[in-house]
């Protein structure tokens, strides 16, 4: 029963820490474009230079 004296404040502190990290990530724009990076890999860059194939030896 004495362990609850220590565990409850630790649990509350960790919960507030997680909430603070989530709110910071929300404020800094981490969740603005969730699909952009996943779709960006499917399309070629138009500005990318043409590559020459490696020379055969």
KAURJO-V580715 format. One record per backbone hydrogen bond with DSSP energy under -0.5 kcal/mol. NH is the residue of the N-H (numbers start at 1). CO is the residue of the C=O. E is the energy in kcal/mol with one decimal. If there is no record, write none. Layout:
{{NH:CO:E} {NH:CO:E}}
This chain:
{{4:1:-0.8} {5:2:-0.8} {6:2:-0.6} {6:3:-0.9} {7:3:-2.6} {8:4:-2.0} {10:6:-1.5} {11:7:-2.6} {12:8:-2.3} {13:9:-2.4} {14:10:-2.5} {15:11:-2.2} {16:12:-2.4} {17:13:-2.2} {18:14:-2.4} {19:15:-2.3} {20:16:-2.5} {21:17:-2.2} {22:18:-2.2} {23:19:-2.5} {24:20:-2.3} {25:21:-2.2} {26:22:-2.2} {27:23:-2.4} {28:24:-2.2} {29:26:-0.8} {30:25:-2.3} {32:29:-1.1} {34:32:-0.5} {39:35:-2.0} {40:36:-2.2} {41:37:-0.9} {42:39:-1.2} {43:39:-0.5} {43:40:-0.9} {48:45:-0.6}}
